[in-house]
Amino acid sequence: MGEERYKKYIVVFLDILGFQDKIREAGNDPSKILSMADLLDAVKEKVIELHQGIPDNPHLKVRIFSDTIVLSCLDEGEAFLSMVPVISLFQASMAQQGHFLRGGIVAGDHLEKNYTIFGPAIIQAYKLEKLAIWPRVVIHASVWSDFKPKVAEWVKGMTLLPSPDGLTYLNYLQHAFIWTVEEEWKSEYRGGKISFPWPTSLDMFDAHKNAILNRAKASNVRANIDVLTKYHSLAEYHNMVAEIMCKYLSFPIKGSDPILPTPAHALHIIGAVWAEEFQSKAFKDDSEEKRKKFWESKMAALSKKCDLFLTSRIDLIDTFPDLYLRPNRQP
C-alpha cells in the first residue's frame, strides 16, 4: 500500500449564488430539476472548454457538487497565471447568463486520490469564499508568495484588486476583456474568425451591466436588503473597471515608459510577445514592421472607444434606490 502525502496545489472553491433558492423553488417539479441538472452539466463543459482554449495550461481538474465548483491543479511553476484566464472568462460568461460566482483561491497542501479530495488548501479556500460576501473571487497571498518580486508586483497590479476590507480579489472583468481582445486581434491578423462561448470584447461590458441590472431588479433580490447590497458592491466594481479601462487605454505609451500594471501596458506587452510568437511560427516571413503596425493600429482604434466603457456604467442611485437616502422633495 502506497504512502499518501500532500502536494502543493492551486485550489479554487466557487459557489453559484442563488442556486439554493432555485432548488427550493423547484420543489419536486421534474422539469425544473432537469433544468438545474442541465445547468451544472453545462457549467462543467464550459470550464473544460475554456481551459482547453488557454495555451500552456496546467492539468486542471473540475468537480461539481450542488452549487459548489472546485478547480484544482498542481502548483508547478506559475500555474496560477495560466488559471487566471480560465477563472476570469468563466466568471464573465456565467455572469452574462445571470449566474454570479463567489469564491476563494489558495495555494497549499492538498491531496487528490480517485474521487477523494481534502487538505488544508480546500478548507482555507472554502473559508475565503465565505469572507468574500459579494460576487467576487478572493485570493490568498499564498498564491503569489513564490513568484519573483517583479512578477508578483505585476500580477497584483494587473490581475488582482485590493479592497478596503483587506481582501484581495480577482479583477475578472478586466482580465477577461484583455484576453478576449488579444485572441480577437490574433485571429484577425491570421485572416480567420474566432467564436467564443462568451461575449465579444465590444459587447462584454454591456453584457455584464445588463446581467447585474437584471439581478438587481428581481423581486426576490429587492426583497432582501442583504442580497441587494451584494449586487450593489458588484455594480461598484463594474463601474470602477469601466473607468480604469477608459483612463488607461487612452494613455499614450512610449518606449521609455516604465512597465506599469495597466490595461494599456498589458496590451502593449502582449503585442510585443505576440510579435515574437508569430515570428517563430506561421507568420515568420512577415516583417516585424508589419506586425507592429497592425498591433499599433488596433491599439489606437481601441483607445478611441472610451464611450464603450463609460456608457456601460451603472447608475447606482437609479438601480439601488432603497440603499440611498434621497432628500425630501417639495410637492
N, C-alpha and C positions, 0 to 999 in steps of 0.2 A: 504494500500500500504506500503510495507516494506521500511525501510530506508537503502540505499546502502552506504557502506563505503569501502574505500581502505583496502586491506590486503597486507601483505608483501609477495612478490613473488620473485622467481628467474626467470628472463625473458631473453631469448636468441633470438636475432634478427640475422638471417643469410641471406646472399644473394648469389645466384648461379651466379658466374662470367661468363660473356659471353652469358647469356641467352637472353638478349635483342637483341644481334646480331643474334641469332638463329631465333628470332621472325621476324626480318626484312628480313632475308634470306628466311624464309618460305613463306612470302607473303600470297597468298590465296591458296597455294598448299595443298589440303586436307590431303595427306599422311604425309607431314611434320608437319602439325598442329596436326594430330593424334599422331605422334611420340613425340611431345613435351608434349601433354596431358598425354600420357603413362608414360613419364619420371617423371612428377610431381606425378602421382599416385604411381609410384614405390618408389619415394623419401619418401612419407608418410608411405608406408608399411615398408620400410627399417628402418625408425626411430622407428616405433612401435615394429618391430621385435627385434631391438637392445635393446630397453627399457625393453621389456619383458624378455630378457635374462640376465638382471642385477639383482642380488639378492638384496632384501630390497630396491627396487627402489620406489621413491615417485610417486604419481599420476601425470602423465605428460600429458599435452595437446599439440596437434600438429595442427598448422594452416598453410595453404599454400595459397598464392595469388600471381599469376605470378611467378617471380623469388625470392620471399621472403618466408622464412620459420620462423615461430615464435614458439618457445617452451616455455612452462611455467609450473611452479609447485609452490605450496605454500612453502615458505621458513621456513620449520619446521626442527628443529634440525640442522643437517649438510646435508641438501638436495643437496647442490651443489656437495658434494663428490660423491653422487650417480648418479648425472647427468654427471660428468666428463667422465666416460667410454662411455656413450651413445654418447656424442658430439664428443669425440676423435675417436671412432670407425666409427661414421657416416662420419666425415671428411676424415678418411683414406680410407673408402670403396668408397666414392664418388670420391675421387682423383684417385683411381685406374681406375675408369670409365671415367676419363678425365673431371670431373666436380669439380672445386675447389670452396671452400666456404670462404666467408669473413663475419665477424660478430662482435657482441658485447654482453657481458653478464653483467647484472646488478641485484642487489638485492634492491628492493624498493617497493614503493606504486604502486598498480596495481589493477584494477577491471575487473572481468570477469562475464558477465551475458548473458546467452544464446549465441547468435552469436556476442556479442559486447565485445571488449576488449579495454581498454585505461588506461592511467595513466602516471605519471612521469617516471616510470621504463622503459616502452617500448620506450618512447621518448629518454631517455638517451641511451638505448641500440642501437637505430637507429643512434644516433649521433656518438657513438663509432664505429659502423660499417663503417661509412664514414671516420673516422680517421685512420682506420686500413690500408688503402691504398692497401697493397698486401694481398694475400690469407692467412689470419690468423684470429683468433677469440680473440678480445681484451677483457680483463676482468677488471671491475671496482673494486676498493678497497672495495666497499660496500659488495662484495660477501664474503669476509673472515673477515670482521670487527668484527663480533660477535663470531668468533672462539676463543678458548683458545689460549694463546700465542704460546705454543709448537705445537699445531695443525696448526695454521696459518703459522708458520715457515716451517713446513713440507710441507704443501700444496703449498706454494710459491716456495719452493725449488724443489719439485718433480714434480709438475703438471704445474707450470707456468714458463715463461721465461721473464726477463726484456729486453727491447731493448733501444738502445741509444736515441730514440726519447721520452723516458719517459713513454712509454706504456708497459703494462704487458699483455702477451698473452698466450693462452693455448698451452702447449707442446704436441700436439695431437699425433704425430708420436711415440714419446717415450712411452706415456701412452697407446696407442693402442697396441703397441708391448708387453709391460709388462703384460697387462690384457690378451692378447691372449696366451702368454706363460703360464701364471698361469692356464688358463682354459684347455689348451692342456695337461699340466702335470697332472692336477687333473683327466682328462679323462683317460689318460694313466694308472694312478695308479689304477683307478677303473676297468681297463681292457676293456674299451669301446672305441668308436671312436666318434669324435666330428666334426661337419660340420658347418663352419661359412659362412655367406654371405659376407666375405671379405678375403683377402689373409691369408695364414698361417703365423706364426711368421717368418719362414725362408724365405718366399717369400715377406714379407711386404715391406722391404726397396727397393728391386729391382723393385717391382710393383710401388712404389711411385716415384722412379727415372725415370722409363720409362714414367710415366704419365706426369711428368714435361718436359722431353725431347720432347715428342710428342706435347705438347702445345707450347714449345719454337720454334719448327720447323714449326709450322703452318704459312702459308703465311700471314694471317690477323694479327697475333701476331707480326711477324717480321716487318711488315709494320708500326707498331705503337710503337714508342720508349718508350712511357709511359707504355703501356701494357707489353712490353718486360721487362722493368725494374722491374715490379711487379713479374714476374716469375723468374727473377734473384735473387730477395730477397728470394723467396720461395726456390730456389736451395741452397742459402747460409744457410738457416735454415736446410734443409735436410742434408747438409754436416756437420753442427755443431752437429746435433743429432747423426749422424753416428759416429763421433769422440768421443762424450760423451759416447755412448754405448760401443765402443771398449775400451776406457780408464777405465771405472768403472766396467764393467762386469768381467774384468780380475783382479780386485783389491781384494786381499785376505781379508776375513773378520774374525775377531777374536771376541770372546765373550766380550772382554773388549773394543772393538772399540766403539767410540761414534756413536749415531744414526744420520747419515748424509743423506740428501736427494739426493741419487744417485741411479741409476738403480740397482746396485748390492745390496745395502742395502734394497731397496724396495722389491726385490725378496726374500731376506733373511728374512725380517719381514713377508712377505706374507707366506713364508714357515712355520714359527712358528704359525701363525694364522691358516693356513691350517691344521697343525698337530692337533691343539686343536679342530678344527671343525670336523675332521674325527674321533677324539677320542670319541666325544659325539654322533656320528651318526652310519652309517652302518659299519664303519671300527673300531669300538671301541675295537674289540678283537685283532687288530694289535698292535704290540708293538711300543712304541714311537721310539725305535731304528730303526725299520724297516722303519717307515715313514721318519725319519730324514735321514737315509741312502739313500733312494730314492731321496729325495729333493736335498741332497748334491751332489749326482751323476749327477743329471740333471744340477745343477749349474756349476759343474766342466766341464761338456761337453760343456755348452753354453759359458763359459769363454774362451774356445779354438777356438771360431768361430769369432775372430776379423776380419778375412778376409771377413766374411759375410757382415760386415758393411763397411769396407774400400773399397771393390770393388764396393760398391753401391754409392760411392761418385761421384759427378758430376763435370766434367772438365768445370769450368766456362768460361774460355777463349775460349775453343773449341765450347761450346754451345752458348755463347753470344758474338761472335767476334765483333759485332757492338758496344758493350758497352765498349770495351777496345781499347786503343791506342797502336798499335803494332809498334815496332821500324822498321825503313826503312831497307829493305834488299837489299844487293848488287846483281845485276843480275849475 
